[in-house]
């Protein structure tokens, strides 16, 4: 319920259906929770939800039955009154605006008093009653200008923050970019050192990755610079618009808002980040392969499947055996592993390293149907609900379990074997996640997870994001960066990124590993 501000606007909000965002038409109330929706909106909603287990209120997601819907005639009568009050409010505001207005409607030669939010056009009172605008939402020009200025101020804050983040990126620092290129040259030298006699397919493939990423670095650095320039130009335009008078502020406001929305959307930013991270991930894969090959050349066995990203620094290795050209992939490229390294280069920079965690399941948080193994590494589904004394840490209704240790800072990752069953979810959860309610396992509840249900993989966003995967992963790696506010899921076998939650606000809380199985057909095992 809206509070404060203009009471008439509050009334307007209370008379609006949250599905169609228009005045209620034949409002129907859900008896269980008391929320109201248009009859037609509920009918469409039920049709879309057909085939699912039960219906949920579109607003609070509480369960309800169709026969528990009741017409809310009192609300319908109130909406009619609010409509009339709104017309009176617009009329009075128009009279006040006309006294100060300096703009005249070209068509009717009447003072411009209103602004059409749908057509983004100035209107006089005659225009308002015309067929072209009668069904549209309109506001007095002063209110419209303030509303759009508020929107622009929000965009200004977001865009300024993003520009600041970009300027901190090493991609915008020419010294850093040149260092990346030198690091790739070091990797190339290491490849040639490992294969001194003749080129084979392994060597050619690794060299191709280096050449490809050498070109990609210049392209990405250029695009980061272009993005920063575009944001600076748009920020300047918004700042100028905020200083304009009412009528000048509203002129061509639609075009400016569209450009703001386009730039604020995650698409452009996410694409740039994906390309940058692709360089990092591919070179991390090269470093892992080099480490395996170097180990083989010393008579050691390579990393087993699923553990290729473990830290592999070995101070006992005589690096002169392969020449000084064979050095580590720098930490900027390799968040998961450190290959055979020179001591000087291994100490370069002060970046926080990723830490592989020994995650254990916390039996005190486990749903009563869950069976936790003695080593706290595996969860299975029990035949009966276990009779425990009440524990506020335990999930009573939501089928899930947390890890024993939470994290508030740093970079952490762990891996889970997911090949035993088709109904699971893994990720992280805030310490304050509700324990005595049914959960949807979404970010709004303090949970960031990836799931599989039957043959469908999902990121548990709201609504869920369907993931189209080329292969079925048998082992998932969850990577938590508390400082950057990201949760990323990888196929642990080949470093393929499956999904990434960005700009996550953990609200200063500890974040715990999260696990879920939904029936007896599935088990999960922690392999890290």
C-alpha positions as CSV (number, residue, x, y, z in Angstrom):
1,X,0.0,0.0,0.0
2,X,1.3,3.4,-1.0
3,X,1.9,5.9,1.9
4,X,2.7,9.6,2.0
5,X,2.7,12.0,-1.0
6,X,-0.5,13.1,-2.8
7,X,-3.5,11.3,-1.3
8,X,-5.2,11.3,-4.7
9,X,-2.3,9.4,-6.2
10,X,-2.5,7.0,-3.3
11,X,-6.2,6.4,-4.1
12,X,-5.3,5.8,-7.7
13,X,-2.8,3.1,-6.7
14,X,-5.3,1.4,-4.5
15,X,-7.8,1.3,-7.4
16,X,-5.3,-0.3,-9.8
17,X,-5.1,-4.0,-10.7
18,X,-1.5,-5.2,-10.3
19,X,-1.8,-7.4,-13.3
20,X,-3.0,-5.0,-16.0
21,X,-2.0,-1.8,-14.1
22,X,-5.3,-0.2,-15.0
23,X,-8.4,0.6,-12.9
24,X,-10.1,-2.5,-11.6
25,X,-12.8,-3.9,-13.9
26,X,-15.2,-6.2,-12.1
27,X,-12.7,-6.8,-9.2
28,X,-12.5,-10.3,-7.7
29,X,-11.1,-11.0,-4.3
30,X,-9.0,-14.1,-3.4
31,X,-10.5,-15.1,0.0
32,X,-7.4,-16.7,1.3
33,X,-5.2,-13.6,1.1
34,X,-7.6,-10.7,0.4
35,X,-5.8,-9.5,-2.8
36,X,-8.0,-8.2,-5.7
37,X,-7.7,-8.5,-9.4
38,X,-9.9,-7.8,-12.5
39,X,-12.1,-10.7,-13.4
40,X,-10.6,-10.9,-16.9
41,X,-7.1,-10.6,-15.6
42,X,-7.6,-13.6,-13.3
43,X,-9.2,-15.6,-16.1
44,X,-6.1,-15.0,-18.3
45,X,-3.8,-15.8,-15.4
46,X,-5.6,-19.1,-14.6
47,X,-5.5,-20.1,-18.3
48,X,-1.7,-19.5,-18.4
49,X,-1.2,-21.5,-15.1
50,X,-3.3,-24.4,-16.4
51,X,-1.5,-27.7,-15.9
52,X,0.5,-26.6,-12.9
53,X,0.0,-27.9,-9.4
54,X,-2.5,-25.5,-7.8
55,X,-2.9,-21.8,-8.3
56,X,-0.9,-19.0,-6.6
57,X,-1.9,-15.5,-5.9
58,X,-0.1,-13.3,-8.5
59,X,0.8,-10.8,-5.8
60,X,1.8,-12.8,-2.7
61,X,2.0,-16.3,-4.3
62,X,-0.2,-17.8,-1.6
63,X,-2.1,-20.8,-2.7
64,X,-5.8,-20.4,-3.5
65,X,-8.7,-22.3,-5.1
66,X,-10.8,-21.1,-8.0
67,X,-14.0,-21.5,-6.0
68,X,-12.7,-19.2,-3.3
69,X,-12.9,-16.1,-5.6
70,X,-15.6,-13.6,-4.6
71,X,-16.8,-10.4,-6.4
72,X,-15.7,-7.3,-4.5
73,X,-18.6,-4.9,-5.2
74,X,-17.5,-2.4,-2.6
75,X,-14.1,-2.1,-4.3
76,X,-15.9,-1.7,-7.6
77,X,-18.0,1.2,-6.3
78,X,-14.9,2.8,-4.8
79,X,-13.1,2.7,-8.1
80,X,-16.0,4.5,-9.8
81,X,-15.8,7.3,-7.2
82,X,-12.0,7.5,-7.6
83,X,-12.4,7.9,-11.4
84,X,-14.7,10.9,-10.9
85,X,-12.3,12.4,-8.3
86,X,-9.4,12.0,-10.7
87,X,-11.3,13.9,-13.5
88,X,-12.0,16.7,-11.0
89,X,-8.3,16.8,-10.0
90,X,-7.2,17.1,-13.6
91,X,-9.7,19.9,-14.3
92,X,-8.5,22.0,-11.3
93,X,-4.8,21.4,-12.1
94,X,-5.5,22.4,-15.7
95,X,-7.0,25.7,-14.6
96,X,-4.0,26.5,-12.5
97,X,-1.6,25.5,-15.3
98,X,-3.4,27.7,-17.8
99,X,-2.8,30.8,-15.8
100,X,1.0,30.3,-16.0
101,X,1.1,28.6,-19.3
102,X,3.0,30.2,-22.2
103,X,2.4,27.3,-24.6
104,X,-0.6,27.2,-26.9
105,X,-2.0,24.2,-28.7
106,X,-1.4,24.7,-32.4
107,X,-4.6,22.8,-33.4
108,X,-7.1,24.4,-31.0
109,X,-5.3,27.6,-30.0
110,X,-6.0,26.7,-26.3
111,X,-3.5,26.8,-23.5
112,X,-1.4,23.6,-23.1
113,X,-2.3,22.2,-19.7
114,X,-1.8,18.4,-19.9
115,X,0.8,15.9,-21.0
116,X,-0.2,12.6,-22.6
117,X,2.0,9.8,-21.1
118,X,1.3,7.4,-23.9
119,X,2.0,9.7,-26.9
120,X,4.4,11.9,-25.0
121,X,2.6,14.9,-26.4
122,X,1.3,18.3,-25.0
123,X,-2.5,18.6,-24.8
124,X,-5.1,21.2,-24.2
125,X,-8.4,20.4,-22.7
126,X,-10.0,20.0,-26.1
127,X,-7.3,17.5,-27.1
128,X,-7.9,15.6,-23.8
129,X,-11.5,14.9,-24.8
130,X,-10.7,13.9,-28.4
131,X,-10.9,10.3,-29.5
132,X,-7.1,10.2,-30.0
133,X,-6.4,10.8,-26.3
134,X,-9.5,10.1,-24.3
135,X,-8.4,6.6,-23.3
136,X,-4.8,7.7,-22.5
137,X,-3.2,8.4,-19.2
138,X,-2.5,12.2,-18.9
139,X,-1.0,14.4,-16.2
140,X,-0.8,18.2,-15.6
141,X,2.4,19.4,-17.3
142,X,4.1,20.3,-14.0
143,X,3.4,16.8,-12.5
144,X,4.5,15.1,-15.7
145,X,7.8,17.1,-15.8
146,X,8.5,16.2,-12.1
147,X,7.7,12.5,-12.8
148,X,10.0,12.3,-15.7
149,X,12.7,14.3,-13.9
150,X,12.6,11.7,-11.1
151,X,13.0,9.0,-13.7
152,X,16.0,10.8,-15.3
153,X,17.6,11.3,-11.9
154,X,17.4,7.5,-11.3
155,X,19.0,6.8,-14.7
156,X,21.6,9.4,-13.9
157,X,22.6,7.7,-10.7
158,X,22.8,4.2,-12.4
159,X,24.7,5.4,-15.4
160,X,27.2,7.4,-13.3
161,X,27.8,4.3,-11.1
162,X,28.4,2.2,-14.2
163,X,30.8,4.7,-15.7
164,X,32.8,4.7,-12.4
165,X,33.0,0.9,-12.4
166,X,34.2,0.9,-16.0
167,X,36.9,3.5,-15.2
168,X,38.2,1.1,-12.5
169,X,38.5,-1.8,-15.0
170,X,42.0,-2.7,-16.0
171,X,40.6,-2.8,-19.6
172,X,40.6,1.1,-19.5
173,X,44.2,1.3,-18.3
174,X,46.6,1.0,-21.2
175,X,49.4,-0.1,-18.9
176,X,47.2,-3.0,-17.7
177,X,46.2,-3.9,-21.3
178,X,49.9,-4.0,-22.4
179,X,50.7,-6.2,-19.4
180,X,48.0,-8.6,-20.4
181,X,49.6,-8.9,-23.9
182,X,53.0,-9.5,-22.3
183,X,51.4,-12.2,-20.1
184,X,50.0,-13.9,-23.2
185,X,53.4,-13.9,-24.8
186,X,54.7,-15.6,-21.7
187,X,52.1,-18.3,-22.1
188,X,53.1,-18.7,-25.8
189,X,56.7,-19.2,-24.8
190,X,55.7,-21.8,-22.3
191,X,53.8,-23.7,-25.0
192,X,56.7,-23.6,-27.4
193,X,59.0,-24.8,-24.5
194,X,56.9,-27.8,-23.7
195,X,56.8,-28.8,-27.4
196,X,60.3,-28.1,-28.6
197,X,60.5,-30.7,-31.4
198,X,57.4,-30.6,-33.6
199,X,54.0,-29.0,-33.6
200,X,51.2,-31.3,-32.7
201,X,47.4,-30.7,-32.4
202,X,47.6,-29.9,-28.7
203,X,50.3,-27.2,-29.2
204,X,48.4,-25.7,-32.2
205,X,45.2,-25.6,-30.3
206,X,46.8,-23.8,-27.3
207,X,48.6,-21.4,-29.5
208,X,45.3,-20.6,-31.4
209,X,43.7,-19.6,-28.1
210,X,46.6,-17.3,-27.3
211,X,46.4,-15.6,-30.8
212,X,42.7,-15.3,-30.6
213,X,42.8,-13.7,-27.2
214,X,45.6,-11.3,-28.2
215,X,43.2,-9.9,-30.8
216,X,40.3,-10.0,-28.4
217,X,42.1,-7.9,-25.8
218,X,42.5,-4.9,-28.2
219,X,38.9,-5.2,-29.3
220,X,37.5,-5.4,-25.7
221,X,39.7,-2.5,-24.5
222,X,38.4,-0.4,-27.4
223,X,34.8,-1.3,-26.6
224,X,35.2,-0.5,-22.9
225,X,36.6,3.0,-23.9
226,X,33.6,3.5,-26.3
227,X,31.2,2.5,-23.7
228,X,32.7,5.0,-21.2
229,X,32.5,7.8,-23.9
230,X,28.8,7.0,-24.7
231,X,27.9,7.0,-21.0
232,X,29.7,10.3,-20.4
233,X,27.8,11.9,-23.3
234,X,24.4,10.6,-22.1
235,X,25.1,11.6,-18.5
236,X,25.8,15.2,-19.7
237,X,22.6,15.2,-21.7
238,X,20.6,14.1,-18.7
239,X,22.2,16.7,-16.5
240,X,21.3,19.4,-19.0
241,X,17.7,18.2,-19.3
242,X,17.2,18.3,-15.5
243,X,18.1,22.0,-15.5
244,X,15.5,22.8,-18.2
245,X,12.1,24.5,-17.6
246,X,8.9,22.4,-17.5
247,X,8.1,22.5,-21.2
248,X,11.7,22.2,-22.4
249,X,12.2,19.2,-20.1
250,X,9.2,17.4,-21.6
251,X,10.1,18.0,-25.3
252,X,11.2,14.8,-27.0
253,X,11.4,13.2,-23.5
254,X,10.4,9.8,-25.0
255,X,13.6,9.6,-27.1
256,X,15.8,10.4,-24.2
257,X,14.1,7.9,-21.9
258,X,14.4,5.2,-24.6
259,X,18.1,5.8,-24.9
260,X,18.5,5.7,-21.1
261,X,16.6,2.4,-20.8
262,X,18.6,0.9,-23.6
263,X,21.9,1.8,-21.9
264,X,20.8,0.9,-18.4
265,X,19.6,-2.5,-19.6
266,X,21.9,-5.3,-18.7
267,X,22.3,-6.4,-22.4
268,X,25.2,-4.1,-23.5
269,X,27.0,-4.3,-20.1
270,X,26.6,-8.1,-19.8
271,X,27.8,-8.7,-23.4
272,X,31.0,-6.7,-22.7
273,X,31.6,-8.5,-19.4
274,X,30.9,-11.9,-21.1
275,X,33.6,-11.1,-23.7
276,X,36.1,-10.0,-21.1
277,X,35.4,-13.0,-18.9
278,X,35.7,-15.3,-22.0
279,X,39.3,-14.2,-22.4
280,X,40.0,-14.9,-18.8
281,X,38.3,-18.3,-18.8
282,X,40.0,-19.5,-22.0
283,X,43.4,-18.5,-20.7
284,X,42.6,-20.2,-17.4
285,X,41.8,-23.3,-19.4
286,X,45.2,-23.0,-21.2
287,X,47.0,-22.6,-17.9
288,X,45.4,-25.8,-16.5
289,X,46.3,-27.7,-19.6
290,X,49.9,-26.5,-19.4
291,X,50.1,-27.5,-15.8
292,X,48.9,-31.0,-16.7
293,X,51.4,-31.3,-19.5
294,X,54.2,-30.0,-17.3
295,X,53.3,-32.5,-14.7
296,X,53.3,-35.3,-17.2
297,X,56.8,-34.2,-18.4
298,X,58.0,-34.5,-14.8
299,X,56.4,-38.0,-14.4
300,X,53.4,-36.7,-12.5
301,X,49.8,-37.6,-13.3
302,X,47.6,-34.8,-14.5
303,X,44.7,-33.5,-12.5
304,X,41.7,-35.9,-12.4
305,X,38.5,-35.0,-14.1
306,X,36.6,-32.4,-12.1
307,X,39.6,-31.1,-10.3
308,X,41.5,-29.4,-13.1
309,X,41.1,-26.0,-11.4
310,X,42.7,-26.9,-8.1
311,X,45.7,-24.8,-7.0
312,X,48.7,-26.4,-8.5
313,X,51.6,-24.1,-7.5
314,X,54.7,-26.2,-6.7
315,X,57.7,-24.5,-5.1
316,X,59.7,-27.7,-5.5
317,X,59.6,-27.5,-9.3
318,X,62.9,-26.4,-10.9
319,X,61.5,-23.8,-13.3
320,X,64.8,-23.6,-15.1
321,X,63.9,-27.1,-16.5
322,X,61.5,-25.5,-18.9
323,X,63.3,-22.1,-19.2
324,X,62.2,-18.8,-17.8
325,X,59.6,-18.6,-20.6
326,X,57.4,-21.1,-18.9
327,X,55.7,-18.9,-16.2
328,X,52.3,-18.7,-14.6
329,X,49.2,-17.3,-16.1
330,X,48.7,-14.1,-14.2
331,X,45.9,-14.0,-11.6
332,X,43.9,-11.7,-13.8
333,X,43.5,-14.5,-16.2
334,X,43.2,-17.4,-13.8
335,X,40.8,-17.1,-10.9
336,X,41.0,-20.8,-10.1
337,X,44.5,-22.1,-10.6
338,X,48.1,-21.1,-10.4
339,X,50.5,-23.2,-12.7
340,X,54.2,-23.7,-12.3
341,X,55.4,-20.1,-11.6
342,X,58.4,-17.9,-11.0
343,X,58.3,-16.6,-7.5
344,X,58.5,-13.0,-8.6
345,X,55.5,-13.4,-11.0
346,X,53.6,-15.4,-8.5
347,X,53.8,-12.5,-6.1
348,X,52.8,-9.9,-8.7
349,X,49.7,-7.8,-7.7
350,X,47.7,-8.0,-4.5
351,X,44.5,-9.6,-6.0
352,X,42.5,-11.8,-3.7
353,X,42.8,-15.4,-4.9
354,X,39.9,-17.8,-5.3
355,X,39.8,-20.3,-2.5
356,X,38.5,-23.8,-2.9
357,X,36.3,-24.6,0.1
358,X,35.8,-27.8,2.0
359,X,32.0,-27.5,2.2
360,X,30.1,-29.6,4.7
361,X,26.3,-29.9,5.0
362,X,24.8,-28.6,8.2
363,X,22.4,-31.3,9.6
364,X,20.7,-28.7,11.8
365,X,19.4,-26.8,8.8
366,X,18.3,-29.9,6.8
367,X,14.6,-30.5,5.9
368,X,13.2,-33.3,8.1
369,X,13.0,-35.7,5.1
370,X,16.7,-35.2,4.3
371,X,19.3,-37.8,5.3
372,X,22.7,-36.3,5.7
373,X,25.7,-38.7,5.4
374,X,28.1,-39.2,8.3
375,X,30.8,-37.2,6.6
376,X,28.3,-34.4,5.8
377,X,29.1,-34.5,2.1
378,X,25.9,-36.2,0.7
379,X,22.2,-35.6,1.0
380,X,19.5,-38.2,0.3
381,X,15.7,-38.3,0.5
382,X,14.3,-40.2,3.5
383,X,11.3,-42.5,3.4
384,X,9.6,-40.7,6.4
385,X,9.7,-37.2,7.9
386,X,12.0,-37.4,10.9
387,X,10.7,-36.2,14.3
388,X,13.1,-33.5,15.5
389,X,12.7,-31.0,18.3
390,X,12.0,-27.6,17.0
391,X,15.1,-25.8,15.8
392,X,14.9,-22.3,14.3
393,X,17.8,-23.1,12.0
394,X,15.9,-26.0,10.3
395,X,13.9,-25.6,7.1
396,X,10.5,-27.0,8.2
397,X,8.7,-26.7,4.8
398,X,11.2,-25.7,2.1
399,X,13.2,-28.8,1.0
400,X,16.8,-27.6,1.3
401,X,19.9,-27.6,3.4
402,X,22.7,-25.2,4.0
403,X,26.5,-25.6,4.4
404,X,28.0,-25.3,7.9
405,X,30.1,-22.2,7.1
406,X,29.1,-18.9,5.7
407,X,31.1,-16.2,4.0
408,X,31.0,-12.4,4.2
409,X,34.0,-11.5,2.0
410,X,36.5,-13.0,-0.4
411,X,36.2,-15.4,-3.3
412,X,35.1,-19.0,-2.7
413,X,34.1,-22.0,-4.8
414,X,33.0,-25.6,-4.4
415,X,31.8,-28.4,-6.6
416,X,28.8,-30.7,-6.4
417,X,28.2,-34.0,-8.2
418,X,24.7,-33.7,-9.7
419,X,24.5,-36.8,-11.9
420,X,22.4,-38.8,-9.4
421,X,19.0,-37.5,-10.2
422,X,17.1,-34.9,-12.2
423,X,15.5,-32.7,-9.4
424,X,18.0,-30.5,-7.7
425,X,19.1,-27.0,-7.1
426,X,22.5,-25.6,-5.9
427,X,23.7,-22.1,-5.1
428,X,23.9,-19.8,-2.1
429,X,21.5,-18.3,0.5
430,X,21.7,-15.4,3.0
431,X,21.8,-16.3,6.6
432,X,18.4,-14.6,7.2
433,X,16.5,-16.8,4.7
434,X,13.1,-17.8,6.1
435,X,13.0,-21.3,7.7
436,X,9.3,-21.6,8.6
437,X,7.7,-20.9,5.2
438,X,7.3,-22.3,1.7
439,X,10.0,-20.8,-0.6
440,X,10.2,-20.2,-4.3
441,X,14.1,-20.2,-4.1
442,X,14.4,-16.7,-5.7
443,X,16.7,-13.8,-5.1
444,X,14.0,-11.8,-3.4
445,X,14.0,-14.5,-0.7
446,X,17.8,-14.3,-0.3
447,X,18.6,-17.3,-2.5
448,X,20.6,-17.4,-5.7
449,X,20.5,-20.8,-7.3
450,X,20.6,-22.9,-10.5
451,X,18.3,-25.9,-10.8
452,X,17.4,-28.9,-12.8
453,X,13.8,-30.1,-13.0
454,X,13.4,-33.2,-15.2
455,X,15.2,-32.3,-18.5
456,X,15.1,-28.5,-18.0
457,X,17.8,-26.4,-16.5
458,X,16.9,-23.1,-14.9
459,X,18.5,-20.1,-13.2
460,X,16.1,-19.4,-10.3
461,X,15.4,-15.8,-11.1
462,X,11.9,-14.3,-10.9
463,X,10.5,-15.6,-13.2
464,X,13.0,-18.5,-13.8
465,X,15.4,-18.2,-16.7
466,X,15.5,-21.3,-18.9
467,X,19.1,-22.4,-19.6
468,X,19.8,-24.0,-23.0
469,X,22.8,-26.2,-22.3
470,X,24.7,-28.1,-25.0
471,X,25.6,-30.9,-22.6
472,X,24.3,-32.2,-19.3
473,X,26.8,-31.3,-16.6
474,X,27.7,-34.1,-14.2
475,X,29.4,-31.7,-11.8
476,X,28.6,-28.1,-11.0
477,X,31.0,-25.5,-9.6
478,X,29.5,-22.7,-7.6
479,X,31.7,-19.6,-7.4
480,X,30.9,-16.9,-4.9
481,X,32.5,-13.5,-5.0
482,X,31.3,-11.7,-1.9
483,X,33.2,-8.5,-2.7
484,X,31.9,-8.1,-6.3
485,X,28.4,-9.4,-5.5
486,X,28.4,-12.3,-8.0
487,X,27.3,-15.9,-7.9
488,X,28.5,-17.9,-11.0
489,X,27.8,-21.5,-12.0
490,X,30.2,-23.5,-14.2
491,X,30.3,-27.0,-15.7
492,X,33.2,-28.2,-13.6
493,X,34.5,-30.4,-16.4
494,X,35.4,-27.8,-19.0
495,X,35.0,-24.4,-17.4
496,X,31.8,-23.6,-19.4
497,X,29.9,-20.8,-17.6
498,X,26.2,-21.8,-17.2
499,X,24.8,-18.7,-15.5
500,X,25.9,-15.6,-13.5
501,X,24.0,-13.5,-11.0
502,X,25.5,-10.0,-11.0
503,X,25.1,-6.9,-8.8
504,X,23.9,-9.1,-5.9
505,X,23.3,-7.3,-2.6
506,X,24.0,-9.7,0.3
507,X,23.1,-6.8,2.7
508,X,26.3,-7.4,4.8
509,X,25.1,-10.9,5.8
510,X,26.9,-14.1,5.7
511,X,26.2,-16.2,2.6
512,X,26.0,-20.0,2.9
513,X,26.2,-22.8,0.4
514,X,22.7,-23.9,-0.6
515,X,21.5,-27.4,-1.7
516,X,18.1,-28.8,-2.6
517,X,16.7,-32.1,-3.7
518,X,12.9,-32.4,-4.2
519,X,12.3,-36.2,-4.1
520,X,13.7,-39.6,-3.6
521,X,15.0,-39.9,-7.1
522,X,17.8,-37.5,-6.5
523,X,20.9,-37.2,-4.3
524,X,23.7,-34.6,-4.2
525,X,27.3,-35.1,-3.2
526,X,29.8,-32.4,-2.5
527,X,33.1,-33.2,-4.2
528,X,35.2,-30.3,-3.0
